[in-house]
Every structure is written in structure tokens, then in C-alpha cells.
């Protein structure tokens, strides 16, 4: 009888730990969602107004700051925006790390429970698609060769940003596509790159 009660107590304690962890994850996810909304909507509006950029250029710059990709095509000039971007960079590092950790934890749980979900093949296919999209953009929009296009795509997803794309800060016709496209593809490619590299390291260390 004592043993049965002990097992029940252990199960109850494990359930409490699971509920506590789930609550912490939900709180962190809510905070990341608020931060992402700030970077995608509020910060671009502020940058556009203060720096006199087009909204597309401001959106591109805000996403670049959030992900820590220093392309160097644009730079803020006011003290207020420098404080804002510094805030984005610091919190962005935590956010990207959290998203990658969350994806890895979810994948590990699905594998352990044998539940259907994204596998390494799906993640790899998504990363290859994002890389191809960036390379195609570089070749068509920028007119770069194969080596420079690959260099641009890989350094972007690695957050090195070693190849600078052409970004126009004024809202001239046809200039909004490049900054918005680069920002959206990087939002997909950077987490996929981080997840893939992390998974590869874990595999090699086994």
C-alpha cells in the first residue's frame, strides 16, 4: 500500500513539473511573439518616420537587427534609433536561440513519442529551398555570379551578412521587393540554418 502511494506521489510530482514547464514555455512564447510583433510592425514604423526611409527599407533593417545579420546596406543616424536597434539586437539573440531550442525540443518529443511531425529531411528541404531562393534573387535582381550568390545566401543565414545587397531607402516604384523579400526569406532561413547546424553537431558528437 505504501509503495502504491509513493508511485502516485511520484506521478503527481512529475505532472506538476510538466505543468510548470509548460507554463514557462507558454510565457516565453508569448514574450517572443510580442517581441516579434514589435520588430515587424512597431520598429519599422518608427524607423521609417525618424530616419525618413520607406517602410520596406525600414522593415528590412528591423528584421536584420532582430536576426543579427549585419548586411551594412543601411545604418541609423539618430541616437534614439541606435538605442532601439541595440535593444533589438540583444533581445534578438535570445529570441533566435529560443526558437531553435523550442524546435529541437518539440522534434525530440515527437521522436520519443513516435508522433508525426517535421523530420530532418523536411528541415533540410526547407533550408535548401530558402538558400535557392536567396541565390536566385542574387543572380536575377543583383546580377551576381554563382560564387557571389552562394556567398550572399550562406553568409546571410549564418548572420555574417558579408555581401551587401542593393537597398533603396526611398519609396520609388519597384524598390520595395528586394528589402521585403530578403527580410522574409531570412526569417525562415536563419532558424533553419541554426537548427540544421545544431543537429549536425549533435549527430557528429554521438
N, C-alpha and C positions, 0 to 999 in steps of 0.2 A: 504494500500500500504506500509506504514511504517512497519507494522507487517510482511509482506511478506519479505521485505528487511532484517529485523532483523533475521528472520528464516534462510534466505540464508546466512547471515553473520555468524551465529552460525554454520551452516553446513560447511561452508568454513573453519572456525577456527578449528572445530573438525577434518576435513580432514587434515589440516596442522599438528595438533598434532599427528594424526595417521601416517602420512608420516615421521615425525620427530622420533617417537618411533620406527617405522620400520627400519629407517636408523641406529638408535642406536643399535638395536638388530643385524642388519647385521654386523656392525662394531665389536661388541662384539663377534659374532660368528666367524668372520674372525680371530680375535685375538686368540680365543680359539683354532681354527683349526691350526693356526701357532704354538701355544704352544704345542699342542698335537703332531704335526709332529716333533717338536724339541725333545720331550720326547721319542717318539717312534723310531726315526731314528738317530738324531744327538747325543743326550746324550748317548745312548748305544754304539755308535761307539767310543766316547771319553772315556767312562768308560772302554771299552774293551781294548783300546790302552794304557791308562795310568795305569790302575790297573792290566793289564795282565789277564783279565778274558775272558772267552768265550763270544761270542756275546749273546748267550741265557741267561747266567747269568747276563750280563750287561743289557739286555732288561728287565728281571725280576726286577732287582734292580731299574731301571729307572721308571718303572710303579709303583713299590712300593712307590718310593719317590713322584711321581706325585699324587697318591691317598692318601698318608699319612698313609700307613699301615706299621708299624714298626715290621716286622717279626723278624729281628735281625739275619737272617742267614748269611748275608754279611754286611761288613762295609768298607767304603772307607778309605784309609790311607794317601792320599796326600792332601795338603792344597787346591790345585786348585779344586779337585773333591768335597771337603767339601763345598766350595763356590758354586759350580754348584748344588749340591744336596740341599743346603739351598734355593737357588733360585727356584728349582723345587717344594720344599715343600710349600713355601709361595704362589707361583702362583697356585699350585695345589689346595690349599684350596679354592681360588676364583673360579677356573675352575669347580670343582665339585659342588660348591654351585650354580654357574651359570647354569650348565647343568640341575640340579634338578629344579631350578626355571623356566628354559625355558620349561621343560617338563610339569611342573604343569600349567604354563600359557597357553601352547598350548592345554592341556587337558581341561582347564576351558573354553577356547574359543570354542572348538569343542562342549562341552556340552551346552554352551549358544546358539550356532547357530544350535544345533542338527545335527552336521555333523558327519559322520562315522569316527572312529579313535580308538586308543587304550583305553580300559576301565580299571577300577581297576582289573577286572578279568584277563585281558591279562598281566598286570604288575605283578600281584600275581603269575600267572602261570610261567612267565619268572623268577621271583625270586626263586620260588620253584625248577625250573629246574637247575638254577645256583647253588643253595645250594646242590641239589642232586649230581650234577657233582663234586663239591668240596669234598663232603663226600665220593663219590665213589673213587675218586682219593686218598683220605687219607687212605681209607681201603685197596685198592689194591696196590698202589705204596708205601705207607709208612708202611702198615701193622698195622695201629692203630685200636683200637676197636671203637664201636659205639659212646660212650661218647666223646672220644678224637676227632673223626671225625666231630661230630656235633660242638664241641667246636672250632675246627680249622676253619670250614666253617663260623660259625656265627661271630667269632672274626675277621676273615678276612674282611667280608663285613661291619662290624661295624668299621673297620680300627683300631681295637685294636692290631691285629696281635699277640695274646697271645701264639699261638702254632707255633713253628718254623719248617718248612719243611726242607728236606734234599736237599741242593743246591750245586752242584759241579761247581767250578769256571773254571776248565779246560775242554777243548772240547773233552773229552773222548766219545767214541761211546755210545749212549743210554742215555746220561746225559742231552740232550737238551730238552727232552719232558717236564720234571717236571717244570722247570722255565717258559717256554713259556706257558704251559697250565695254570699254576696258574695266570700268568700275564693277559692272555686273559680273563679268567673267572672272575677275579676281576674287570677288566674294564667294564664288564657287570653287575656284582653283586653289586658293591658298589653304583652306581647311582640308581639301582632298589631298593636296601635296603633303601637308603636315601629317595627316593620318597615314598616308602611304609610306612615308619615310619612317615614321614610328613603328609601323607594322613590320617593315623590312628589318629594322634594327632588332626588334624583339625576335624575329624569326632567325636572324643570323646568330644571336646570342644563346639560342636554345642548345 
